[in-house]
Amino acid sequence: MEDHKSRLEGFIIAGLLATIVWAPLPLGSNRDWSAALLIILISFLALLWGYHLFRSPDSDKKLKLPGLAMLGLLSLTQLWVSIQWLFGLTANPGASFQYFMLGIGYTFLFLMMISLFNTRKRLTLLLGVLVASGAFQAFWGASMVLSGVEWLFGVPKEHYLGKATGTFVNRNHLAGYLEMTIGLGIGLMLALRDGKSFRWRNVIDLLLGPKTKLRLALVIMVIGLVMTQSRMGNAGFFASLLIVGAIFILLTKEHRLRNSLLLVSFIIIDMIVISQYFGLERLKDRLVNTEVSVTQEAGGKLVFDINDLRGLAFTNSIPMAQEKSFIGHGAGSYEVVFMGHAGPNFGGHFDHAHNDYIQFWAEYGIIGSLPLVLFTLIALYQAFRALSNKESHFRSGVGFGAAMAMIAIIIHSFSDFNLQIPANAMTFVVVAAIAVLANTHRSRVRSS
């Protein structure tokens, strides 16, 4: 019986890891069929997990307080979306139902993550799978561009030709995915560091030692990120590395020189030496040519223009959100409501706000968005709490990775909609779970 329970739990863990790798493949799961398949996969694993718990009531799966609080906050948002849908508070009932089902999937995923990956061995495996998935996405995107045979997941690429998109349609969404997986990869490298004192003769070993495979994966992902030519994606990555790296070095007095050189190497070697040959100059040109102008219309209204219609969409979305500030227009209803506000002369079609914060506010209102804000803040607190752990290199490294991944996507979300893409939203939820697990996982499996 115990072997059966162990095999079932192992199957659920393998299924979760496979789902994590699968989610980005079918265009970021951002099609009706692929989103539905993602919901089905997570729901099936959740049912198996519930059956496993029913058959093993004495199983040691008690959740710690941070995880319980975050689970409750995620559930509150899904409850609000269900109210929007059931009571006709949404402008797009079909989309709201889909968002509700996705939200339930994310909630169950978070629950299974913090319950099942609660040992050091399993947490390391989870991080390794996420890094491998990111490396594959980067390799696929870069190889498609370099070969000139540009395909997504079984279909030829139509948009962003000459830019890396992986199996995502939009280069910014590959950038968002890589920001998170690179952050986790750097965190894993720091988590696996030995505690030896720094010696200059060990510099080569530091850069090309036993962790060569992990470092190679990081190099591939950085190349892929640069080749997306995503301005905010690269800015978010660099900013998060500098912010979290500075905090880590300030808090970790032990081996400060060693840790500083390790982090600096990611910038100097990966970005300046290697990525120079994979589109860094083109990315620089895009950043330099980005112009932000602000004009003031009659009545004092400010209009932002960022070389395209996104600035205008941003300014038009704010009054739309203010119309139903507390209850929102309904999850998934942005496209229907915004295009009605923009009018026929707007000059473009927007199904997303290109700003996650404005879109969540417009769709979920303050009632539905506030729990998500608190969920993210608690996850960040847990990540930095682990990062500052002076007794465990592993916990501090994992905390570093989770903090960097979250801050990068938080910055990127000011100009894009990564958190509206199921694969990236799901990965963000997994990163939040990793932030909790960095503090609460067991370093050793308890004997029965």
KOLVEX-200615 format. One record per residue (C-alpha): residue number from 1; residue in one letter; x, y, z. Coordinates in pm, 1 decimal, decimal comma, padded with zeros to 6 digits. Layout:
N
<NUM; 'A'; <X; Y; Z>>
...
This chain:
448
<1; 'M'; <00000,0; 00000,0; 00000,0>>
<2; 'E'; <00281,5; 00241,2; 00089,3>>
<3; 'D'; <00451,2; 00168,9; -00243,5>>
<4; 'H'; <00123,9; 00244,9; -00423,5>>
<5; 'K'; <00088,7; 00577,9; -00242,2>>
<6; 'S'; <00450,2; 00663,4; -00316,0>>
<7; 'R'; <00408,1; 00580,6; -00684,6>>
<8; 'L'; <00091,8; 00790,9; -00706,3>>
<9; 'E'; <00266,5; 01088,4; -00545,7>>
<10; 'G'; <00561,2; 01041,7; -00780,2>>
<11; 'F'; <00322,9; 01035,7; -01077,1>>
<12; 'I'; <00158,9; 01361,3; -00963,2>>
<13; 'I'; <00500,1; 01528,5; -00922,7>>
<14; 'A'; <00608,9; 01410,0; -01268,5>>
<15; 'G'; <00278,5; 01534,5; -01410,4>>
<16; 'L'; <00325,1; 01879,2; -01256,7>>
<17; 'L'; <00677,6; 01908,1; -01393,2>>
<18; 'A'; <00558,9; 01796,8; -01737,4>>
<19; 'T'; <00277,1; 02054,9; -01725,2>>
<20; 'I'; <00526,0; 02329,3; -01638,1>>
<21; 'V'; <00736,0; 02239,2; -01942,7>>
<22; 'W'; <00430,7; 02194,9; -02166,4>>
<23; 'A'; <00255,3; 02524,2; -02086,6>>
<24; 'P'; <00480,7; 02753,2; -02299,2>>
<25; 'L'; <00492,5; 02516,3; -02598,0>>
<26; 'P'; <00147,4; 02567,4; -02758,3>>
<27; 'L'; <00188,7; 02943,9; -02813,1>>
<28; 'G'; <00215,9; 03014,0; -02442,1>>
<29; 'S'; <-00115,8; 02828,5; -02388,8>>
<30; 'N'; <-00272,4; 03152,7; -02510,7>>
<31; 'R'; <-00528,8; 02993,0; -02739,9>>
<32; 'D'; <-00870,6; 02865,0; -02637,0>>
<33; 'W'; <-00778,3; 02501,4; -02697,3>>
<34; 'S'; <-00439,2; 02519,9; -02528,7>>
<35; 'A'; <-00575,5; 02714,6; -02230,5>>
<36; 'A'; <-00852,0; 02453,8; -02195,0>>
<37; 'L'; <-00594,9; 02173,9; -02213,4>>
<38; 'L'; <-00387,1; 02343,3; -01944,3>>
<39; 'I'; <-00694,4; 02367,1; -01720,1>>
<40; 'I'; <-00772,9; 01998,9; -01780,2>>
<41; 'L'; <-00415,7; 01888,9; -01700,5>>
<42; 'I'; <-00401,3; 02082,4; -01374,0>>
<43; 'S'; <-00754,1; 01974,3; -01274,0>>
<44; 'F'; <-00671,4; 01608,7; -01339,8>>
<45; 'L'; <-00357,8; 01630,5; -01125,8>>
<46; 'A'; <-00552,8; 01813,7; -00854,6>>
<47; 'L'; <-00813,5; 01534,4; -00849,5>>
<48; 'L'; <-00536,7; 01274,7; -00815,8>>
<49; 'W'; <-00383,3; 01483,7; -00537,8>>
<50; 'G'; <-00718,0; 01500,5; -00357,1>>
<51; 'Y'; <-00756,4; 01123,4; -00390,5>>
<52; 'H'; <-00403,8; 01077,0; -00255,8>>
<53; 'L'; <-00481,0; 01292,3; 00047,4>>
<54; 'F'; <-00807,5; 01105,7; 00106,1>>
<55; 'R'; <-00623,4; 00774,4; 00104,2>>
<56; 'S'; <-00342,5; 00912,4; 00321,0>>
<57; 'P'; <-00507,0; 01125,1; 00591,7>>
<58; 'D'; <-00197,9; 01089,1; 00812,1>>
<59; 'S'; <00031,3; 01219,2; 00538,7>>
<60; 'D'; <00263,1; 01501,5; 00648,6>>
<61; 'K'; <00131,3; 01769,7; 00413,2>>
<62; 'K'; <00041,7; 02046,3; 00657,5>>
<63; 'L'; <00077,8; 02390,6; 00504,3>>
<64; 'K'; <00272,0; 02663,8; 00677,7>>
<65; 'L'; <00109,1; 03000,1; 00753,0>>
<66; 'P'; <00255,6; 03200,7; 00459,3>>
<67; 'G'; <00137,7; 02940,3; 00210,4>>
<68; 'L'; <-00208,8; 02925,7; 00367,5>>
<69; 'A'; <-00242,8; 03304,7; 00359,3>>
<70; 'M'; <-00138,0; 03323,8; -00005,9>>
<71; 'L'; <-00369,8; 03037,0; -00096,1>>
<72; 'G'; <-00655,3; 03223,8; 00070,6>>
<73; 'L'; <-00577,8; 03542,6; -00122,0>>
<74; 'L'; <-00570,1; 03360,3; -00456,5>>
<75; 'S'; <-00901,7; 03197,0; -00366,7>>
<76; 'L'; <-01058,0; 03535,2; -00284,2>>
<77; 'T'; <-00978,6; 03665,3; -00632,2>>
<78; 'Q'; <-01133,5; 03356,7; -00792,7>>
<79; 'L'; <-01439,6; 03399,7; -00571,5>>
<80; 'W'; <-01477,7; 03757,5; -00694,3>>
<81; 'V'; <-01445,0; 03652,0; -01059,2>>
<82; 'S'; <-01715,8; 03389,7; -01002,7>>
<83; 'I'; <-01941,6; 03662,3; -00857,7>>
<84; 'Q'; <-01875,9; 03882,1; -01161,6>>
<85; 'W'; <-01974,5; 03594,6; -01388,6>>
<86; 'L'; <-02274,7; 03463,3; -01194,3>>
<87; 'F'; <-02434,9; 03801,2; -01124,6>>
<88; 'G'; <-02380,1; 03962,8; -01463,2>>
<89; 'L'; <-02111,2; 04208,3; -01349,7>>
<90; 'T'; <-01899,0; 04141,0; -01656,4>>
<91; 'A'; <-01908,7; 04281,0; -02007,8>>
<92; 'N'; <-01783,4; 03947,5; -02147,6>>
<93; 'P'; <-01931,6; 03645,8; -01964,1>>
<94; 'G'; <-01752,8; 03390,2; -02183,8>>
<95; 'A'; <-01408,1; 03537,7; -02120,3>>
<96; 'S'; <-01482,1; 03577,7; -01748,9>>
<97; 'F'; <-01571,6; 03208,6; -01722,9>>
<98; 'Q'; <-01244,9; 03115,2; -01895,6>>
<99; 'Y'; <-01048,1; 03342,4; -01660,4>>
<100; 'F'; <-01230,9; 03188,4; -01365,1>>
<101; 'M'; <-01134,4; 02837,2; -01472,6>>
<102; 'L'; <-00773,9; 02944,3; -01532,4>>
<103; 'G'; <-00769,9; 03112,6; -01191,1>>
<104; 'I'; <-00895,1; 02795,3; -01025,2>>
<105; 'G'; <-00618,0; 02609,0; -01206,9>>
<106; 'Y'; <-00351,9; 02852,8; -01081,9>>
<107; 'T'; <-00488,6; 02821,1; -00727,2>>
<108; 'F'; <-00476,7; 02440,3; -00731,9>>
<109; 'L'; <-00130,7; 02455,6; -00887,2>>
<110; 'F'; <-00004,3; 02678,4; -00606,0>>
<111; 'L'; <-00152,4; 02441,2; -00348,5>>
<112; 'M'; <00012,2; 02136,7; -00504,0>>
<113; 'M'; <00347,0; 02315,0; -00540,1>>
<114; 'I'; <00377,7; 02417,4; -00176,1>>
<115; 'S'; <00250,3; 02075,6; -00064,2>>
<116; 'L'; <00453,5; 01843,2; -00285,2>>
<117; 'F'; <00785,4; 02020,5; -00344,6>>
<118; 'N'; <00853,3; 02066,3; 00025,9>>
<119; 'T'; <01187,7; 01883,9; 00040,2>>
<120; 'R'; <01524,8; 02010,7; -00076,5>>
<121; 'K'; <01561,6; 01734,8; -00334,3>>
<122; 'R'; <01222,9; 01806,1; -00490,3>>
<123; 'L'; <01269,6; 02182,6; -00480,3>>
<124; 'T'; <01606,1; 02146,6; -00657,1>>
<125; 'L'; <01440,1; 01925,4; -00918,9>>
<126; 'L'; <01167,1; 02186,3; -00972,8>>
<127; 'L'; <01423,7; 02463,4; -01021,7>>
<128; 'G'; <01625,9; 02245,5; -01258,7>>
<129; 'V'; <01319,7; 02169,7; -01474,1>>
<130; 'L'; <01226,9; 02539,8; -01495,9>>
<131; 'V'; <01582,8; 02628,7; -01598,7>>
<132; 'A'; <01586,9; 02350,0; -01858,4>>
<133; 'S'; <01254,1; 02470,8; -01997,1>>
<134; 'G'; <01385,9; 02827,0; -02020,4>>
<135; 'A'; <01702,6; 02708,0; -02192,4>>
<136; 'F'; <01497,8; 02513,6; -02446,7>>
<137; 'Q'; <01275,6; 02814,9; -02519,2>>
<138; 'A'; <01582,0; 03036,7; -02565,6>>
<139; 'F'; <01760,8; 02780,5; -02782,8>>
<140; 'W'; <01452,5; 02728,7; -02999,3>>
<141; 'G'; <01397,1; 03102,2; -03043,1>>
<142; 'A'; <01761,9; 03177,7; -03122,1>>
<143; 'S'; <01807,1; 02880,2; -03357,5>>
<144; 'M'; <01493,0; 02972,8; -03553,3>>
<145; 'V'; <01624,7; 03326,0; -03607,4>>
<146; 'L'; <01979,1; 03218,5; -03695,4>>
<147; 'S'; <01864,0; 02944,0; -03932,9>>
<148; 'G'; <01606,6; 03161,0; -04107,5>>
<149; 'V'; <01348,3; 02881,1; -04075,0>>
<150; 'E'; <01115,6; 03046,3; -03825,4>>
<151; 'W'; <00851,0; 02825,0; -03670,8>>
<152; 'L'; <00655,1; 02829,6; -03348,1>>
<153; 'F'; <00493,1; 02513,1; -03210,0>>
<154; 'G'; <00411,4; 02327,8; -03530,9>>
<155; 'V'; <00311,8; 02641,6; -03722,2>>
<156; 'P'; <00519,3; 02893,3; -03920,4>>
<157; 'K'; <00588,7; 03225,0; -03751,6>>
<158; 'E'; <00399,2; 03524,9; -03889,5>>
<159; 'H'; <00501,2; 03802,1; -03652,7>>
<160; 'Y'; <00832,4; 03927,2; -03509,8>>
<161; 'L'; <01038,7; 03767,7; -03784,6>>
<162; 'G'; <01408,1; 03808,6; -03711,5>>
<163; 'K'; <01341,7; 03825,3; -03336,6>>
<164; 'A'; <01345,6; 03536,3; -03094,0>>
<165; 'T'; <01000,8; 03435,9; -02969,6>>
<166; 'G'; <01056,1; 03071,3; -02871,8>>
<167; 'T'; <00719,3; 02897,5; -02893,5>>
<168; 'F'; <00540,8; 03220,0; -02791,5>>
<169; 'V'; <00378,9; 03444,0; -03052,5>>
<170; 'N'; <00506,7; 03766,7; -02895,8>>
<171; 'R'; <00877,0; 03828,8; -02828,9>>
<172; 'N'; <00790,2; 04013,4; -02508,1>>
<173; 'H'; <00629,9; 03701,2; -02368,5>>
<174; 'L'; <00939,9; 03492,0; -02435,5>>
<175; 'A'; <01135,4; 03770,8; -02265,4>>
<176; 'G'; <00900,6; 03755,3; -01966,1>>
<177; 'Y'; <00938,7; 03379,8; -01940,4>>
<178; 'L'; <01318,6; 03400,4; -01966,3>>
<179; 'E'; <01339,3; 03676,0; -01704,4>>
<180; 'M'; <01185,1; 03437,5; -01455,2>>
<181; 'T'; <01384,1; 03127,5; -01553,6>>
<182; 'I'; <01715,8; 03316,4; -01567,8>>
<183; 'G'; <01650,4; 03456,3; -01221,1>>
<184; 'L'; <01576,6; 03108,7; -01088,5>>
<185; 'G'; <01887,2; 02973,6; -01262,7>>
<186; 'I'; <02112,1; 03234,4; -01101,3>>
<187; 'G'; <01946,5; 03156,6; -00769,7>>
<188; 'L'; <02010,5; 02785,4; -00816,4>>
<189; 'M'; <02376,5; 02851,4; -00891,8>>
<190; 'L'; <02405,1; 03055,9; -00572,8>>
<191; 'A'; <02213,8; 02789,6; -00378,9>>
<192; 'L'; <02462,7; 02521,9; -00486,1>>
<193; 'R'; <02773,1; 02726,9; -00404,4>>
<194; 'D'; <03022,5; 02569,8; -00164,5>>
<195; 'G'; <03118,9; 02772,7; 00138,8>>
<196; 'K'; <03489,2; 02794,5; 00056,3>>
<197; 'S'; <03682,8; 03116,6; 00084,2>>
<198; 'F'; <03762,3; 03300,5; -00237,8>>
<199; 'R'; <04101,8; 03257,0; -00402,3>>
<200; 'W'; <04202,3; 03434,3; -00724,2>>
<201; 'R'; <04341,7; 03111,4; -00865,2>>
<202; 'N'; <03990,8; 02965,6; -00849,4>>
<203; 'V'; <03833,5; 03223,5; -01082,4>>
<204; 'I'; <03830,5; 02990,0; -01382,9>>
<205; 'D'; <03678,7; 02712,5; -01172,4>>
<206; 'L'; <03422,4; 02960,8; -01043,7>>
<207; 'L'; <03310,3; 03037,6; -01399,4>>
<208; 'L'; <03360,2; 02700,8; -01569,9>>
<209; 'G'; <03368,9; 02448,1; -01285,7>>
<210; 'P'; <03130,9; 02165,5; -01191,4>>
<211; 'K'; <02828,9; 02386,1; -01253,6>>
<212; 'T'; <02922,4; 02429,1; -01620,7>>
<213; 'K'; <02592,4; 02284,0; -01746,5>>
<214; 'L'; <02392,4; 02527,7; -01536,4>>
<215; 'R'; <02607,2; 02818,4; -01647,2>>
<216; 'L'; <02574,1; 02712,0; -02012,6>>
<217; 'A'; <02196,4; 02709,7; -01970,9>>
<218; 'L'; <02215,1; 03062,7; -01829,3>>
<219; 'V'; <02429,2; 03178,6; -02122,4>>
<220; 'I'; <02178,3; 03033,3; -02371,0>>
<221; 'M'; <01888,9; 03203,7; -02191,8>>
<222; 'V'; <02065,4; 03540,3; -02182,6>>
<223; 'I'; <02138,2; 03512,3; -02556,0>>
<224; 'G'; <01772,0; 03429,7; -02614,6>>
<225; 'L'; <01661,7; 03725,6; -02402,7>>
<226; 'V'; <01883,4; 03966,9; -02595,3>>
<227; 'M'; <01763,2; 03824,3; -02927,2>>
<228; 'T'; <01402,0; 03902,0; -02838,4>>
<229; 'Q'; <01505,1; 04270,6; -02859,1>>
<230; 'S'; <01242,0; 04333,2; -02590,9>>
<231; 'R'; <01329,1; 04668,5; -02437,8>>
<232; 'M'; <01138,9; 04632,9; -02112,8>>
<233; 'G'; <01221,4; 04263,8; -02088,0>>
<234; 'N'; <01593,7; 04330,8; -02089,5>>
<235; 'A'; <01552,7; 04638,0; -01869,4>>
<236; 'G'; <01354,7; 04432,2; -01618,3>>
<237; 'F'; <01619,7; 04159,4; -01615,8>>
<238; 'F'; <01909,3; 04401,2; -01562,0>>
<239; 'A'; <01723,9; 04606,5; -01302,2>>
<240; 'S'; <01622,7; 04299,0; -01103,0>>
<241; 'L'; <01978,1; 04161,7; -01115,4>>
<242; 'L'; <02121,9; 04490,9; -00992,7>>
<243; 'I'; <01857,5; 04543,8; -00721,7>>
<244; 'V'; <01851,9; 04191,2; -00581,3>>
<245; 'G'; <02226,9; 04147,3; -00632,6>>
<246; 'A'; <02305,3; 04464,9; -00438,3>>
<247; 'I'; <02076,5; 04359,7; -00152,0>>
<248; 'F'; <02227,1; 04011,1; -00148,2>>
<249; 'I'; <02585,0; 04140,9; -00134,9>>
<250; 'L'; <02501,0; 04392,3; 00138,2>>
<251; 'L'; <02327,7; 04131,7; 00353,7>>
<252; 'T'; <02576,3; 03849,4; 00294,6>>
<253; 'K'; <02906,7; 03955,1; 00448,3>>
<254; 'E'; <03060,2; 03608,3; 00419,1>>
<255; 'H'; <03252,3; 03562,3; 00091,1>>
<256; 'R'; <03135,1; 03903,0; -00032,9>>
<257; 'L'; <03410,0; 03927,8; -00297,0>>
<258; 'R'; <03333,1; 03581,1; -00431,5>>
<259; 'N'; <02960,7; 03651,3; -00456,5>>
<260; 'S'; <03021,8; 03993,2; -00615,0>>
<261; 'L'; <03244,7; 03845,7; -00885,3>>
<262; 'L'; <02993,7; 03570,8; -00955,6>>
<263; 'L'; <02710,5; 03819,9; -01008,4>>
<264; 'V'; <02924,5; 04064,9; -01205,7>>
<265; 'S'; <03027,9; 03779,3; -01434,9>>
<266; 'F'; <02668,6; 03743,2; -01551,6>>
<267; 'I'; <02678,1; 04099,7; -01679,6>>
<268; 'I'; <03032,1; 04118,1; -01816,1>>
<269; 'I'; <03071,0; 03773,6; -01972,4>>
<270; 'D'; <02714,2; 03693,9; -02074,4>>
<271; 'M'; <02598,9; 04033,4; -02195,3>>
<272; 'I'; <02907,8; 04213,7; -02321,2>>
<273; 'V'; <03126,4; 03931,8; -02453,3>>
<274; 'I'; <02881,2; 03662,0; -02567,9>>
<275; 'S'; <02562,5; 03852,7; -02649,6>>
<276; 'Q'; <02754,7; 04107,7; -02857,1>>
<277; 'Y'; <02728,1; 03854,7; -03138,5>>
<278; 'F'; <02357,6; 03785,4; -03094,8>>
<279; 'G'; <02174,8; 04114,7; -03131,5>>
<280; 'L'; <02299,2; 04335,9; -02847,0>>
<281; 'E'; <02365,8; 04622,1; -03088,5>>
<282; 'R'; <02013,3; 04601,3; -03231,4>>
<283; 'L'; <01867,5; 04598,0; -02881,7>>
<284; 'K'; <02074,0; 04906,1; -02795,3>>
<285; 'D'; <01939,3; 05084,5; -03104,8>>
<286; 'R'; <01581,3; 05007,5; -03002,1>>
<287; 'L'; <01644,3; 05146,0; -02653,8>>
<288; 'V'; <01814,8; 05459,1; -02786,2>>
<289; 'N'; <01538,3; 05524,4; -03038,8>>
<290; 'T'; <01261,3; 05489,4; -02782,2>>
<291; 'E'; <01104,8; 05830,3; -02745,5>>
<292; 'V'; <00857,2; 05917,3; -02475,0>>
<293; 'S'; <00664,0; 06237,8; -02521,5>>
<294; 'V'; <00402,6; 06384,8; -02292,2>>
<295; 'T'; <00145,9; 06636,4; -02413,6>>
<296; 'Q'; <-00134,6; 06806,9; -02230,7>>
<297; 'E'; <-00479,6; 06827,2; -02381,4>>
<298; 'A'; <-00749,4; 07075,9; -02299,2>>
<299; 'G'; <-00877,1; 07014,5; -01949,9>>
<300; 'G'; <-00534,6; 06915,4; -01820,6>>
<301; 'K'; <-00536,6; 06551,9; -01938,5>>
<302; 'L'; <-00188,0; 06411,5; -01999,3>>
<303; 'V'; <-00130,2; 06196,6; -02308,8>>
<304; 'F'; <00176,1; 05969,7; -02328,5>>
<305; 'D'; <00321,4; 05855,3; -02659,9>>
<306; 'I'; <00587,0; 05580,9; -02666,6>>
<307; 'N'; <00663,8; 05549,0; -03038,5>>
<308; 'D'; <00339,9; 05354,5; -03088,6>>
<309; 'L'; <-00022,5; 05329,9; -02978,5>>
<310; 'R'; <00055,6; 05171,8; -02641,3>>
<311; 'G'; <00097,9; 05510,5; -02476,4>>
<312; 'L'; <-00241,0; 05625,2; -02603,3>>
<313; 'A'; <-00400,8; 05296,4; -02502,4>>
<314; 'F'; <-00254,5; 05343,8; -02154,3>>
<315; 'T'; <-00405,9; 05690,9; -02110,1>>
<316; 'N'; <-00742,8; 05576,7; -02248,2>>
<317; 'S'; <-00747,5; 05273,5; -02017,4>>
<318; 'I'; <-00723,4; 05475,7; -01696,4>>
<319; 'P'; <-01064,4; 05649,7; -01728,2>>
<320; 'M'; <-01210,0; 05314,8; -01837,2>>
<321; 'A'; <-01083,0; 05156,1; -01516,2>>
<322; 'Q'; <-01209,8; 05449,4; -01309,4>>
<323; 'E'; <-01565,2; 05394,7; -01439,2>>
<324; 'K'; <-01594,1; 05079,3; -01227,3>>
<325; 'S'; <-01301,3; 05130,2; -00998,0>>
<326; 'F'; <-01413,5; 04889,6; -00725,0>>
<327; 'I'; <-01596,7; 04611,1; -00908,3>>
<328; 'G'; <-01426,3; 04619,0; -01250,5>>
<329; 'H'; <-01572,8; 04548,9; -01593,1>>
<330; 'G'; <-01526,7; 04173,8; -01558,5>>
<331; 'A'; <-01227,2; 03941,9; -01589,7>>
<332; 'G'; <-01121,8; 03905,4; -01953,3>>
<333; 'S'; <-01346,0; 04189,3; -02072,8>>
<334; 'Y'; <-01077,0; 04447,7; -02154,1>>
<335; 'E'; <-01095,2; 04402,8; -02530,9>>
<336; 'V'; <-01473,5; 04443,7; -02549,2>>
<337; 'V'; <-01487,7; 04747,2; -02320,7>>
<338; 'F'; <-01176,0; 04928,2; -02442,2>>
<339; 'M'; <-01249,9; 04912,1; -02813,8>>
<340; 'G'; <-01593,6; 05052,7; -02739,1>>
<341; 'H'; <-01429,7; 05345,1; -02559,3>>
<342; 'A'; <-01152,3; 05397,8; -02814,1>>
<343; 'G'; <-01387,5; 05443,9; -03108,1>>
<344; 'P'; <-01339,6; 05366,0; -03478,9>>
<345; 'N'; <-01067,5; 05628,2; -03528,7>>
<346; 'F'; <-00830,7; 05493,5; -03263,4>>
<347; 'G'; <-00597,7; 05340,6; -03522,3>>
<348; 'G'; <-00537,8; 04995,4; -03377,8>>
<349; 'H'; <-00695,5; 04694,2; -03210,2>>
<350; 'F'; <-00608,0; 04618,1; -02848,1>>
<351; 'D'; <-00711,2; 04298,6; -02673,1>>
<352; 'H'; <-00483,9; 04379,1; -02377,2>>
<353; 'A'; <-00378,8; 04699,9; -02204,5>>
<354; 'H'; <-00001,2; 04641,9; -02244,0>>
<355; 'N'; <00010,6; 04719,2; -01872,4>>
<356; 'D'; <-00086,9; 04436,0; -01639,7>>
<357; 'Y'; <-00169,9; 04666,8; -01350,0>>
<358; 'I'; <-00412,9; 04880,2; -01548,1>>
<359; 'Q'; <-00574,2; 04570,7; -01697,1>>
<360; 'F'; <-00622,1; 04397,1; -01362,2>>
<361; 'W'; <-00771,1; 04717,8; -01222,1>>
<362; 'A'; <-01002,8; 04763,4; -01522,3>>
<363; 'E'; <-01119,1; 04400,5; -01524,0>>
<364; 'Y'; <-01112,3; 04287,7; -01159,9>>
<365; 'G'; <-01157,5; 04622,5; -00989,6>>
<366; 'I'; <-00998,5; 04699,9; -00655,8>>
<367; 'I'; <-01196,2; 04417,8; -00492,6>>
<368; 'G'; <-01044,8; 04149,5; -00713,7>>
<369; 'S'; <-00700,9; 04306,0; -00763,8>>
<370; 'L'; <-00612,0; 04378,1; -00399,8>>
<371; 'P'; <-00579,4; 04007,8; -00303,2>>
<372; 'L'; <-00339,6; 03959,6; -00596,5>>
<373; 'V'; <-00129,5; 04256,6; -00480,2>>
<374; 'L'; <-00112,9; 04112,7; -00128,0>>
<375; 'F'; <-00030,9; 03767,1; -00268,8>>
<376; 'T'; <00266,2; 03914,8; -00456,3>>
<377; 'L'; <00386,7; 04122,2; -00159,8>>
<378; 'I'; <00384,0; 03820,2; 00071,6>>
<379; 'A'; <00573,5; 03617,1; -00189,1>>
<380; 'L'; <00833,5; 03894,2; -00221,6>>
<381; 'Y'; <00866,7; 03913,4; 00156,4>>
<382; 'Q'; <00920,8; 03537,2; 00172,9>>
<383; 'A'; <01181,5; 03554,9; -00104,1>>
<384; 'F'; <01380,7; 03831,1; 00068,4>>
<385; 'R'; <01343,4; 03657,3; 00402,9>>
<386; 'A'; <01506,8; 03348,6; 00253,8>>
<387; 'L'; <01769,0; 03560,0; 00075,0>>
<388; 'S'; <01879,7; 03707,2; 00408,0>>
<389; 'N'; <01919,1; 03361,9; 00567,4>>
<390; 'K'; <02280,6; 03350,1; 00689,4>>
<391; 'E'; <02270,1; 02986,7; 00799,9>>
<392; 'S'; <02181,9; 02820,2; 00469,0>>
<393; 'H'; <02341,8; 02890,0; 00132,4>>
<394; 'F'; <02065,9; 02690,5; -00033,3>>
<395; 'R'; <01779,3; 02889,2; 00117,6>>
<396; 'S'; <01943,4; 03224,4; 00048,0>>
<397; 'G'; <02019,8; 03124,1; -00311,7>>
<398; 'V'; <01665,3; 03007,7; -00380,7>>
<399; 'G'; <01533,3; 03325,7; -00219,4>>
<400; 'F'; <01761,3; 03528,6; -00446,6>>
<401; 'G'; <01626,7; 03349,9; -00755,5>>
<402; 'A'; <01261,2; 03391,6; -00658,2>>
<403; 'A'; <01307,6; 03760,3; -00570,6>>
<404; 'M'; <01489,6; 03834,1; -00895,8>>
<405; 'A'; <01231,6; 03648,0; -01105,8>>
<406; 'M'; <00939,4; 03832,4; -00946,2>>
<407; 'I'; <01095,2; 04179,3; -00957,2>>
<408; 'A'; <01188,6; 04134,9; -01324,4>>
<409; 'I'; <00832,5; 04047,3; -01425,3>>
<410; 'I'; <00689,5; 04319,3; -01197,5>>
<411; 'I'; <00899,3; 04578,1; -01383,2>>
<412; 'H'; <00819,4; 04432,7; -01725,5>>
<413; 'S'; <00446,8; 04435,5; -01648,1>>
<414; 'F'; <00441,1; 04815,4; -01660,4>>
<415; 'S'; <00459,4; 04798,8; -02041,0>>
<416; 'D'; <00328,6; 04454,9; -02134,1>>
<417; 'F'; <00075,7; 04185,2; -02048,8>>
<418; 'N'; <00283,7; 03882,3; -01950,6>>
<419; 'L'; <00047,8; 03796,8; -01665,9>>
<420; 'Q'; <-00242,1; 03765,2; -01912,0>>
<421; 'I'; <-00057,6; 03481,9; -02091,4>>
<422; 'P'; <-00145,8; 03151,0; -01919,3>>
<423; 'A'; <00205,4; 03001,0; -01941,7>>
<424; 'N'; <00367,7; 03307,8; -01786,9>>
<425; 'A'; <00094,9; 03361,7; -01527,2>>
<426; 'M'; <00127,3; 02996,8; -01426,7>>
<427; 'T'; <00505,7; 03026,9; -01404,5>>
<428; 'F'; <00471,1; 03337,9; -01186,6>>
<429; 'V'; <00248,1; 03140,0; -00948,0>>
<430; 'V'; <00512,2; 02865,0; -00937,4>>
<431; 'V'; <00782,4; 03125,0; -00861,0>>
<432; 'A'; <00567,1; 03259,0; -00575,4>>
<433; 'A'; <00538,8; 02904,2; -00440,7>>
<434; 'I'; <00917,7; 02866,9; -00465,3>>
<435; 'A'; <00955,3; 03185,3; -00257,3>>
<436; 'V'; <00750,6; 03021,5; 00018,5>>
<437; 'L'; <00929,3; 02687,5; -00014,4>>
<438; 'A'; <01267,4; 02860,3; 00014,9>>
<439; 'N'; <01183,2; 02911,5; 00384,0>>
<440; 'T'; <00956,6; 02616,9; 00461,9>>
<441; 'H'; <01104,9; 02316,3; 00278,1>>
<442; 'R'; <01269,8; 02033,0; 00468,9>>
<443; 'S'; <01638,8; 01987,8; 00404,0>>
<444; 'R'; <01610,9; 01614,1; 00469,7>>
<445; 'V'; <01335,5; 01359,4; 00420,3>>
<446; 'R'; <01197,4; 01245,5; 00754,2>>
<447; 'S'; <01232,3; 00880,3; 00834,3>>
<448; 'S'; <00906,3; 00688,4; 00859,5>>
